[in-house]
């Protein structure tokens, strides 16, 4: 299965602005005790075993999920050694006892995720450290954590946004000397619609830009030449990768019967600023149902 684009966002406020339907599971003692495997409120340096199962009937959330330590012999620990970064957090094994702090979170039920967020504290991200997203048994995306800059206190928010649904995340940690704390899981099902260009650009990756200037419009198969003002171009414009240099070829079509595209549309022969270096469906005031598709 081909891997999809997975975007890493380290600003929690920005990540929350990019997604919707967010559910937060805070890793405080009163929430950890809701696990099937927990029988009492966990305290300082509490050993919880290698698996914690959180049912929707206990948490009140729309998704059930399981957290598992993946390092052989290691379990999950709550409030490890009373260290500040480990307060109200989970860790894989005890501090300095286990160093390959791999773990995973899998959904039991409910809607698949389109986005996931978690706080990782006390971490020095090293080469090879990554989060891989899965849909069933298939890996559908990976984010490289090794290039994250130092924060000063080595505490990070790790937010991921995917363009395909996923139901499991695997955190691969390098077996180095740091011991990480894992806190506060955020689940989101739907990427939001946005009209903020800066926000949209932060949400996506592998962007390609096709500007609707006369030089680029002239690259369409159907356009032999442009006069530059109030050019009628017909109902279809086809842009081949061989002409544009983009990785995708595409076609733009008007959907209103009888209307074609106009480039640099004018009103009464006078240029209109909003229509400069732009396409319109038909002439201004001549066609009003400006449906189109790409």
N, C-alpha and C positions, 0 to 999 in steps of 0.2 A: 504494500500500500504506500502510495506517495505521501511524503510528509507535508503537512500544511504549514502556513506561516504562523509562528508563535512569537508574540511581541512581549518583551520584558519591560516593565514599568516599575521604577523604584521609588516613585513619589506616591504615597498612599492617597492623598487628596486627588491627584491627577487620575490615578487608576479608578477611584470611585466615581469620578466625573465621566469616565469612558464607558462604564457598564451600568446595568440596571438590575433590579430584582436581587439585590445583595442580601445574603444571609451571613451573619457573623456568629462564629462559635468561639467564645473567649475561653482560654485555657486556665480558668481559675478553679480552685478546689471544688466549688459547688457545681461546676459543670463537668469536671473530670469524674466525679462520683456517679454521674449518670451512665457511665459505661457499664455494659453487662458484666464485665470482669471486676468491677470495683464494688466492694461491700461496705465501705465506710469512707468518710471524708478524708482524702489524702492530706498528709502533713509534710513536714520538712524531710527532704531526701527519701520520699516514699517510692519503693520499688513496686511497679505496677504490672510487671510481666511484659511479654513481647507484643501483645495485641490488645487494643482497646476498641470495643465495638459500641457505636452510638446509634441507637434505634430512634426513628422519628417519634415513636410513642413516648420516649423518655425526654427527648430534647425539644419537641414542639416544632422542629424545623421540617422543611419539605423533603429533605434528603437524609437518609441514613448513611453512615460512613464508618469505615474501619481504618485505624492507624496502626501500622506495624513497623517494628524495628527489624531491619534487614541484616544487621551484622550478626554473624553466628554467635550464639551464647548471650547476646545482649538483650536486655529488656528496656522498657521505657521508665524513666525516673521523673518524678514531679518535684519541683523546687530543689534541684540538685545542690547539695552542700550548702544551701542557704546563700549562694552567690547572687549578687544583685541582678545580673543579666538573666539568671535562671529562675527568678521569682515569677510565679504564675506561668510557668512554661514547662515543657517536656524536654527531656534529653534522651539520647540513646546510650544506655549504660551510665555508669558513674563517671564524673570528671576524672580524667587520666586513666581510667580503667579500660575503656574502649575508645579507639581513635577513628575507626572507619564508620562514621555516623550516618550510614545509609538508612533511609526510611521511605515508606510509601503511604499514601492515603487513597483508598478506593471507595467509590460509592456503592452502597447496598441497594438503593432504590431512589426514586425521584428523578427529576430531569437531569440530563447530562449537563456538564458545565461548559460554558464558553469562556469563562474567566475564573481564575483562582488567585488568592492572595494569602500570604503567610509572613509572619515576622521571623527572621533568622537573626539570632543575637550571638555575640562572642565568636564571630566567624572570620577566618582569614581565607578567602576564596582562592583556591589554587587551580592550576591547569587540570582539566578533566572533570572539574565539578560542574554539574548541570542538573536541570530538571527535565525529565522526559514525560510527555503527555501520552496517554494511551486511550484508545477506544477498544474495549475488550482486550484481546491479545495483541492488537496492532499498535505500534508506535506511530503517532500522528503529528508529533512536533517536539522540538527540543530547544531549550534556551541555555546558552553558555553563561555560567556564573563566574568564570575565572577572570573575566575582564572588568568586573565591578571595581570601581575605585574605592580606596580606603575611606571610611567615614569618620575616622578619629576614635570612635568607640566600638567599631566593628559590629554595629547593630544595623540591620537592613530590613526594609520592607521589600518583599519579592512579589510583584504582581505580574500575572501572566494573562494575556488575551490571545485567544486562538480564533482562527477563522473556520474551524470545524469543531463539533462537540467532542468532549472527552470525559471519561469517567474514572480515570486513575492518574495519579502523578507519582513519579519515582524520583526521589532526591538522592543523587549520587555524590557522596562526600569523599574527598581525598583522605586517605589514612595518614593525616599529618598530625601535628601536635595540638590543634585547636579542638575544643569540645563545644558543640553548638547547642543553643537553646532554641526550641521550636514553639512559637506562640501564636494564638489567635488566627483561626482559619476563616477565610472569606470565600464564599461561593457566589457565583453570578451566572445566570442562564442566558442573558441577552445583551448584546452590544448595543449601545444607544445610538440613535440618530443624532447627528450634530451638524450645525451650520457654522461652527467655529473651525476655520481652516487649520489654525495652529494645533488645536486639539486633535483634529482628524489626522494630521500628519504624525502626531505623536502616537496615535493608535495603531498605525499600519507600518508595514515594512515593504521593501522592494518596490518603491514607488517609481512610476514612469509618468512623465508629463508631456502632453501634447497640447501646445498652445495654438489657439485658433487665429493665428496671424495669416496674412495673405500667402506668405512663403510656404507655410505648412498646408493650408487648404489647397493650394495648387498641386500638392502631392497626390490628391485623390485621382483615381483612375478616370473619373468622369469629367475632370476639369482640365481643359486644354490650356486655358489662360485666364487671368483675372485682370479686370480693369481697375479694381480696388474700391469701387463705390457702387452700391446697389446692384451687385452682381447676382444674377439668377443662376443657380447651380443645378437645378433638377431635384427630384425627390430622394435620390440616393447618393451617398458619398462613400467610396470604398478606399480604405487606406491599407496598403500592403506593407508588410514588414520590410520588404526590399526597398521601398521608397522612404519610409519614415525612420528606419533604424531602430525602431522599438522592438521589443520581444513579442508583441502581440499585434496581429493585424485586426482591424475592426471596420465595421460598417455602420454608418449613421443614416437613418431613414425618417422621412416625415410620414405621419400616419393620417393626416387630414386629407381627405379626397381632393385631388386637384392642386394641392399646394406643394411647392418645392422649397428648397432652402434658398435663402438670400444672404449674401455676405455684405457686411457694412450697410445694413438697411438704412434708408433715408425716409424722412417725412416731408412730403411736398418738395422733394429735391434737396432738402437741407440735411446734412449729416446730424445724427443723433448720438451723443456721447456714449450712451449705454450700449449702443449697437456696434461701436467700433471694435474691429478685430473680434467679431462674434457672428454667429449664425442665427437666423430667425426662420420660423416656419411661415412662408409666404411673405408678402409685403406688409408693412405696418397698416393696420385697419382694413386690409383686404381679406385676411383669414384670421379667424378669432379662436378656433379650436386648435391650439398649437401643440398637438400631440406629436411625440417623436420617440424613437427608440435607438439604442446603441447595442 
